[in-house]
Amino acid sequence: MTLARTKWSAALVLLVGLLFSAAAMAGPRARDLGVPFDGTPGALNAITDVAGVEVGHATVISGDGPLVIGKGPYRTGVTIIHPLGKGSIDAVAAGRAVINGTGEWTGMHLVDEIGSFLGPVALTGSGNVGLVHQSLLDWSIGKVPEELLFSRVLPVVAETLDSRLNDVFGHGLTREHVFAALDSAKGGPVAEGNVGGGTGMVAYTFKGGIGTSSRVVSAGEKRYTVGVLVQANHGSREDLRIAGVPISKEIKGAWPEINGIAALGPDAGKPQDKNSLLIVIATDAPLMPHQLERLARRAALGVGRNGSTAGALSGELALAFSTSHVIPLGQAPRLPAMINDTDSGTMNALFSGVVQATEEALVNQLVASETMTGANNVKVYGIPHDQLQRIMKARFPRR
């Protein structure tokens, strides 16, 4: 294959991914189907309600039929989050939490040691971590002053395993895809479902992917925003709860062509050996690193509301950062008036916001994700909107 043809093929795959991302934004979200949630969302009900945060996706959907290891088919991608926008070279204060640790998130030793990180956060499939890591380094050249490039040698890249639908040993994702996601990231509405890093994911044995939500919380005269974005590839259908309703019990028999976990084809009865969940939390509250770690730990409570028990081989990880606690390189930190740890009213409001937004982001990713056929013709079904809407209406008739 010629170089020109290779570049054309990559461009075509990326174009399909970008069109797919736009289409994903047009569908209903959980609230549109009558799912009730606590708290007050921001204007977009997305992580981009936190001012300055930008999100970009590159989606790779290529090939069909039998898996040929190293050659496809591909159902994968990358999602980028710029905490302060793609033009920033500053660090943000951060903290992280491990719900269950059988996963990878690079750059986290730095967060543990100094309470901050620089550059974007990248979410992708397990087989893409090395490629994305190097691509973030390459992208920084020309974007960051040469004397400050040293600050970008520990990129922040996290993974979930998309092996049910994707050839994880192939190279479907390219450097050009990563650059496109980095450069196209923006504020505003965020595409959800089968996009970016969530393209090939499976959640609660339904099709899963990217989801987001936000909360505006009040503490006295202060108002803060908390935004959450998830990449979901975890959970069993038997455990799934939506608004407290055991969905697997409600939907069984009403959807006979699937009938429980048969949605994944002949191997569906086998539990997924490796699951994972990534949770990124952004806030404009001026929090210190240890407070952001406390925020990240609360994400587990939001995950639990939807029934997940963080299985033995499920890498369930959370990272929280503050856009108001900015650390310019080589300068004194720009510290607003920090929140006192004893200010329980403010901290509790932020904790509640994280729990609520995490719960809703996880349902949004299920609602947005559509049925997909991938490698070896494995077909994973999206959660049926009509059934979910019927269940919610029956349980919550006055909402």
Sequence and secondary structure as in RCSB ss.txt:
>XXXX:A:sequence
MTLARTKWSAALVLLVGLLFSAAAMAGPRARDLGVPFDGTPGALNAITDVAGVEVGHATVISGDGPLVIGKGPYR
TGVTIIHPLGKGSIDAVAAGRAVINGTGEWTGMHLVDEIGSFLGPVALTGSGNVGLVHQSLLDWSIGKVPEELLF
SRVLPVVAETLDSRLNDVFGHGLTREHVFAALDSAKGGPVAEGNVGGGTGMVAYTFKGGIGTSSRVVSAGEKRYT
VGVLVQANHGSREDLRIAGVPISKEIKGAWPEINGIAALGPDAGKPQDKNSLLIVIATDAPLMPHQLERLARRAA
LGVGRNGSTAGALSGELALAFSTSHVIPLGQAPRLPAMINDTDSGTMNALFSGVVQATEEALVNQLVASETMTGA
NNVKVYGIPHDQLQRIMKARFPRR
>XXXX:A:secstr
  HHHHHHHHHHHHHHHHHHHHHHHHS  GGGGT    S   SSSSGGGSTT EEEEEEEEE  SS BTTTB EE
EEEEEEETT TT   EEEEEEEEEE SS BTTHHHHHHHSEEES EEEEEGGGHHHHHHHHHHHHBTTB GGGGG
GGSS EEEEE  TTTS TTS  S HHHHHHHHHH BSS    BSSGGGTT EETTEE  EEEEEEEEEETTEEEE
EEEEEEEE   GGG EETTEEHHHHHTTTSTTTTGGGGGGGGTTS  S EEEEEEEEE S   HHHHHHHHHHHH
HHHHHTT    TTEEEEEEEEEEEEEE TTS  B      TT HHHHHHHHHHHHHHHHHHHHHHHHH   EE G
GG EE    HHHHHHHHHHH TT 
